[in-house]
Amino acid sequence: MAYNLYKLVKFDTALSKSAFEINMALSTKEQQQYSRHLLLPEVGFQGQEKLKNAKVLVIGVGGLGCPVLQYLTAAGVGTIGIIDDDIVEKSNLQRQVLFSYEDIGKPKVGIAVQRLKQLNPFVSFVSFEERLSNDNAVDLFRQFDIIVDGTDNFPSRYLVNDAAIISNRPVVFGSIHKFEGQVSVFNYKSGPTYRCLYPKAPKPKEVLNCAEIGVIGVLPGIIGSLQANEVIKMICDIGTVLSGKLLTFDALTLNQTLFSFKKNEFITIIELDQDYSFFCGIARIREITLVEFKESSDRYNLLDVREDNERLSSNIGGIHIPMDEIEGRISEIPTDKPLIVYCKSGGRSQMAIDILEGEGVQIELINLKNGIGM
């Protein structure tokens, strides 16, 4: 069914003159593209104009970032910043639906912008093909109105939280783990923050990211869509924002639970932590890249701590002991050379080194940085 939106504005006496003037700020093509928004009294021309003028930064073009970017682009958020230093891998395609086989090996940010421009030509994109860090976070956040956290590790989440507090920006948080997801909004109108909910980071051995433990492919789509919804609500000033509330979602049962938490007035952030990895209990250990290892492979022994199916799929040699078996198989660890421990992305291998050190292994233990990525 077609609608004459000009007539809807002109003849509906419930709409003010200012609403009509806002209508004129949207081009005819924009009115056509956003017609379903314009028909909603809660959004309308005024809300769509707010979306057009908004600036949102999305951190990470992964499982969460992809649906967030797609729906914010479709909604007409005027300026969208994207920061990520990663490339597309084959394992991403199970859930990161912005990408295809032809994109493997290419930078995520560039491919994402290319796809999103095809979805909505009225949106401007600002690309940052780099990693979020202490050096760029605060200045970057100040360029945008709302920050969307699509990261998958605790050091990055605490960095995002603290930089948002310093720059006085709200953060739309999302996380996924196997079949469960979480959504919340932090620092909204100086409300509760991530540190109010999680004052201390879990120990490294307690939580693995989806690269190490797996995730059902549809879950980031669900959680990312909920994050985009919170962004739109804040921009349009509608509904109830998830500030001081944590929504949990179980994909296996479809159970949803809403927890409330309060602002901790004793937490004060005035500067960034010098080392968020150290704060999260991640030990400073020696690392070596795969390229560096290949240049002098005869100097090291190798330990693969992945699962059996991963080992069969691909490996770079060495002995194989799955991480959950290490404590019972310490006697099998070779001790004549420094030992490089490896996994898919470098997370489990760090944990394995922690276990080996705790068991008193005396040889030099080295983590394969970023794993073998297969």
Legacy VTK file of the C-alpha trace (Angstrom):
# vtk DataFile Version 3.0
C-alpha trace
ASCII
DATASET POLYDATA
POINTS 374 float
0.000 0.000 0.000
1.395 3.405 -0.993
1.123 6.477 1.251
1.358 10.154 0.366
3.481 11.273 3.271
3.190 14.949 2.286
-0.574 14.755 2.687
-0.236 12.899 5.976
1.782 15.810 7.338
-0.242 18.575 5.707
-3.700 17.439 6.703
-3.176 15.725 10.049
-4.019 18.505 12.494
-2.325 16.522 15.285
1.046 17.355 13.713
2.598 20.729 14.387
4.112 23.133 11.895
7.570 22.205 13.161
6.933 18.594 12.196
6.118 19.741 8.667
9.323 21.754 8.535
11.273 18.691 9.652
9.575 16.776 6.844
11.084 19.210 4.358
14.558 18.410 5.768
14.135 14.858 4.508
14.381 14.443 0.757
11.607 12.734 -1.178
13.805 9.668 -1.590
14.552 9.595 2.134
10.845 9.824 2.924
10.241 6.850 0.665
13.050 4.830 2.246
11.964 5.565 5.812
8.202 5.518 5.194
7.511 2.817 7.801
9.327 4.857 10.425
7.462 8.018 9.452
4.136 6.285 9.978
5.012 5.497 13.599
3.796 8.296 15.918
6.680 7.485 18.286
9.229 8.132 15.514
7.691 10.180 12.714
9.521 12.957 10.911
10.995 14.363 14.097
12.493 11.037 15.152
13.812 10.351 11.667
15.502 13.737 11.636
17.130 12.876 14.981
18.389 9.628 13.466
19.739 11.505 10.465
21.665 13.905 12.707
23.031 11.217 15.042
26.609 9.953 15.119
27.207 6.397 16.356
30.500 4.524 16.716
30.432 0.724 16.392
33.448 -1.072 17.856
34.115 -4.357 16.080
32.723 -5.769 12.842
32.168 -9.253 14.244
29.137 -11.284 15.160
27.545 -8.398 17.071
28.861 -5.557 14.957
27.442 -6.911 11.690
23.727 -6.844 12.665
24.190 -3.591 14.602
25.665 -1.937 11.518
23.020 -3.331 9.187
20.068 -2.160 11.262
21.506 1.251 12.165
22.278 1.805 8.489
18.797 0.726 7.454
17.278 2.961 10.146
19.036 6.009 8.715
21.566 6.913 11.416
23.314 9.758 9.626
26.936 9.101 10.552
28.288 5.699 11.535
31.870 5.163 12.622
33.398 1.695 12.388
36.638 0.601 14.062
38.236 -2.832 13.593
41.695 -4.008 12.543
40.727 -7.572 11.633
40.370 -9.379 8.315
37.595 -11.714 7.187
38.221 -15.392 7.973
36.301 -18.429 6.773
35.095 -19.174 10.317
33.437 -15.727 10.453
30.873 -16.596 7.778
28.795 -18.770 10.127
27.493 -15.641 11.878
28.987 -12.468 10.367
26.450 -12.070 7.591
27.944 -8.947 6.018
30.695 -11.065 4.472
31.024 -13.742 1.783
33.626 -16.218 0.539
34.979 -13.579 -1.842
35.844 -11.388 1.150
38.133 -13.855 2.962
41.487 -12.256 3.706
40.228 -8.701 3.169
39.900 -6.008 5.895
36.488 -6.178 7.561
35.980 -2.423 7.770
36.361 -1.829 4.043
34.050 -4.685 3.074
31.452 -3.608 5.645
31.329 -0.040 4.348
31.030 -1.289 0.784
28.038 -3.497 1.658
26.353 -0.914 3.879
26.514 1.825 1.248
24.501 -0.472 -1.004
21.863 -0.722 1.725
21.506 3.017 2.343
23.165 5.769 0.280
21.989 8.463 2.719
24.347 7.338 5.502
27.929 8.582 5.891
30.566 6.135 7.131
33.801 6.950 8.939
36.312 4.082 8.835
39.037 3.333 11.343
41.071 0.310 10.248
42.891 0.021 13.558
42.575 -1.498 17.008
40.895 0.442 19.795
43.563 1.366 22.333
44.446 3.707 25.179
45.972 6.030 22.603
42.853 6.582 20.474
39.765 5.651 22.538
38.873 8.903 24.322
39.495 11.223 21.360
37.598 8.847 19.085
34.583 8.571 21.400
34.254 12.356 21.609
33.517 12.444 17.870
30.311 10.425 18.333
27.090 10.568 20.357
26.689 6.881 21.231
29.193 4.019 21.456
28.220 0.424 20.601
30.484 -2.212 22.136
30.831 -5.275 19.920
34.104 -6.489 21.434
34.622 -10.049 22.658
37.139 -9.758 25.488
37.282 -8.243 28.960
40.286 -5.904 28.528
38.511 -4.193 25.615
35.229 -3.929 27.521
36.858 -2.205 30.478
38.724 0.113 28.107
35.450 0.986 26.334
33.723 1.598 29.660
36.422 3.873 31.049
36.885 5.846 27.823
33.107 6.347 27.659
33.020 7.704 31.208
35.876 10.110 30.510
34.273 11.290 27.249
30.766 11.292 28.800
29.241 8.957 26.194
26.676 6.168 26.670
27.668 2.603 25.725
25.328 -0.027 24.316
26.817 -3.303 25.495
26.314 -6.800 24.098
28.009 -10.135 24.730
27.520 -13.702 23.533
28.645 -17.047 24.915
27.641 -20.385 23.348
23.809 -20.115 23.507
23.467 -17.136 25.860
23.581 -13.398 25.289
23.493 -10.199 27.327
22.470 -6.623 26.531
22.683 -3.458 28.626
23.272 0.287 28.343
26.030 1.859 30.430
26.790 5.452 31.400
23.442 6.664 30.017
22.824 10.127 31.484
25.603 9.350 34.001
23.836 6.137 35.024
25.390 2.792 36.063
28.468 1.630 34.169
30.068 -1.663 33.253
32.224 -1.480 36.385
29.072 -1.118 38.517
27.932 -4.488 37.160
31.361 -6.123 36.978
33.732 -4.367 39.420
36.338 -7.087 38.927
37.194 -8.981 35.777
36.832 -12.778 35.862
40.019 -14.775 35.929
41.352 -15.706 32.490
40.538 -19.405 32.947
36.916 -18.701 33.874
35.572 -17.306 30.577
36.493 -18.106 26.965
35.427 -16.042 23.964
33.452 -17.502 21.061
36.632 -18.188 19.082
37.639 -20.627 21.797
34.305 -22.017 23.049
31.929 -21.573 20.085
28.620 -19.778 19.571
25.351 -20.642 17.813
25.277 -18.621 14.604
21.925 -16.881 15.079
22.662 -15.590 18.603
24.788 -12.562 17.630
22.047 -11.587 15.181
19.506 -11.547 18.006
21.724 -9.728 20.495
23.090 -7.298 17.896
19.536 -6.413 16.844
18.662 -5.691 20.469
21.702 -3.423 20.701
20.600 -1.528 17.589
17.147 -1.186 19.126
18.617 0.474 22.222
20.544 2.931 20.043
17.403 3.904 18.129
15.428 4.310 21.368
18.055 6.649 22.794
18.291 8.757 19.648
14.522 9.089 19.242
13.939 9.389 22.996
11.298 6.658 23.054
10.660 3.596 25.190
12.640 2.576 28.263
16.405 2.387 27.833
18.212 -0.590 29.412
20.133 1.654 31.795
20.699 -0.049 35.133
19.276 -3.248 33.691
20.901 -6.341 32.195
18.864 -8.416 29.763
19.937 -12.059 29.421
18.693 -14.279 26.592
18.892 -18.078 26.259
18.661 -19.243 22.646
17.871 -22.847 23.659
14.851 -22.072 25.834
14.029 -18.500 24.669
13.969 -17.505 28.324
14.704 -13.831 28.966
15.579 -12.350 32.321
15.919 -8.695 33.287
18.248 -7.930 36.190
18.474 -4.512 37.842
21.695 -3.020 39.194
22.546 0.343 40.717
25.271 2.866 40.140
28.270 2.446 42.413
28.995 5.998 43.530
32.374 4.952 44.912
33.761 4.114 41.458
35.514 7.106 39.897
37.267 7.006 36.530
39.381 10.033 35.623
41.992 8.350 33.431
42.512 5.120 31.539
44.205 2.141 33.142
47.757 1.702 31.920
47.314 -2.006 31.155
43.820 -3.492 30.826
45.169 -6.959 30.130
47.024 -6.891 33.430
43.885 -5.594 35.212
41.995 -8.587 33.813
44.602 -10.989 35.162
46.200 -11.787 31.822
49.862 -12.359 32.584
52.562 -10.632 30.613
54.133 -13.566 28.818
56.496 -13.781 25.932
54.779 -14.115 22.570
55.962 -15.021 19.102
54.157 -14.726 15.777
53.682 -17.593 13.371
55.999 -15.891 10.875
58.722 -15.505 13.500
58.365 -19.150 14.515
58.740 -20.376 10.935
61.965 -18.412 10.562
63.606 -20.374 13.410
61.349 -23.380 14.013
64.185 -25.720 14.955
64.846 -23.713 18.148
61.489 -24.613 19.733
59.205 -27.450 20.731
55.490 -27.092 20.032
52.398 -27.884 22.077
48.961 -27.835 20.453
46.204 -27.415 23.102
43.190 -27.501 20.764
40.561 -30.216 20.553
40.962 -33.407 18.501
38.793 -32.239 15.596
40.755 -28.994 15.310
44.034 -30.901 15.301
42.857 -33.162 12.487
41.691 -30.192 10.438
45.044 -28.393 10.513
48.155 -28.070 12.645
51.767 -26.900 12.557
53.203 -29.942 14.272
54.363 -30.576 17.811
52.743 -32.706 20.489
48.994 -32.530 21.030
47.417 -32.292 24.491
43.932 -30.713 24.711
43.877 -27.984 27.313
41.551 -29.810 29.711
44.016 -32.742 29.812
47.212 -30.785 30.477
47.318 -31.128 34.263
47.228 -34.929 34.004
49.826 -35.156 31.247
52.598 -32.848 32.431
55.146 -35.674 32.105
54.665 -35.643 28.311
55.852 -32.040 27.975
59.304 -31.919 26.261
61.896 -29.955 28.243
64.954 -29.817 25.984
63.934 -26.550 24.244
61.712 -23.517 24.853
58.078 -24.519 24.346
55.682 -22.618 22.067
52.063 -23.265 23.012
49.444 -22.696 20.337
45.704 -22.825 19.649
43.354 -21.155 17.175
43.542 -17.539 18.285
45.903 -17.362 21.261
43.429 -17.480 24.142
43.553 -21.101 25.213
47.317 -21.185 24.774
47.672 -18.345 27.283
45.554 -20.288 29.744
47.583 -23.436 29.114
50.798 -21.553 29.906
49.226 -20.386 33.164
48.453 -24.021 34.026
51.959 -25.185 33.134
53.533 -22.451 35.247
51.244 -23.385 38.120
52.404 -26.995 37.832
56.015 -25.904 38.144
57.199 -26.491 34.562
60.619 -24.838 34.446
61.255 -24.404 30.714
60.626 -21.127 28.867
56.973 -20.982 27.806
56.010 -18.880 24.793
52.539 -18.081 23.468
51.880 -18.181 19.714
50.404 -14.733 19.200
46.928 -14.822 17.623
47.237 -18.598 17.159
47.300 -20.353 13.819
43.972 -18.822 12.793
42.494 -21.914 11.156
LINES 1 375
374 0 1 2 3 4 5 6 7 8 9 10 11 12 13 14 15 16 17 18 19 20 21 22 23 24 25 26 27 28 29 30 31 32 33 34 35 36 37 38 39 40 41 42 43 44 45 46 47 48 49 50 51 52 53 54 55 56 57 58 59 60 61 62 63 64 65 66 67 68 69 70 71 72 73 74 75 76 77 78 79 80 81 82 83 84 85 86 87 88 89 90 91 92 93 94 95 96 97 98 99 100 101 102 103 104 105 106 107 108 109 110 111 112 113 114 115 116 117 118 119 120 121 122 123 124 125 126 127 128 129 130 131 132 133 134 135 136 137 138 139 140 141 142 143 144 145 146 147 148 149 150 151 152 153 154 155 156 157 158 159 160 161 162 163 164 165 166 167 168 169 170 171 172 173 174 175 176 177 178 179 180 181 182 183 184 185 186 187 188 189 190 191 192 193 194 195 196 197 198 199 200 201 202 203 204 205 206 207 208 209 210 211 212 213 214 215 216 217 218 219 220 221 222 223 224 225 226 227 228 229 230 231 232 233 234 235 236 237 238 239 240 241 242 243 244 245 246 247 248 249 250 251 252 253 254 255 256 257 258 259 260 261 262 263 264 265 266 267 268 269 270 271 272 273 274 275 276 277 278 279 280 281 282 283 284 285 286 287 288 289 290 291 292 293 294 295 296 297 298 299 300 301 302 303 304 305 306 307 308 309 310 311 312 313 314 315 316 317 318 319 320 321 322 323 324 325 326 327 328 329 330 331 332 333 334 335 336 337 338 339 340 341 342 343 344 345 346 347 348 349 350 351 352 353 354 355 356 357 358 359 360 361 362 363 364 365 366 367 368 369 370 371 372 373
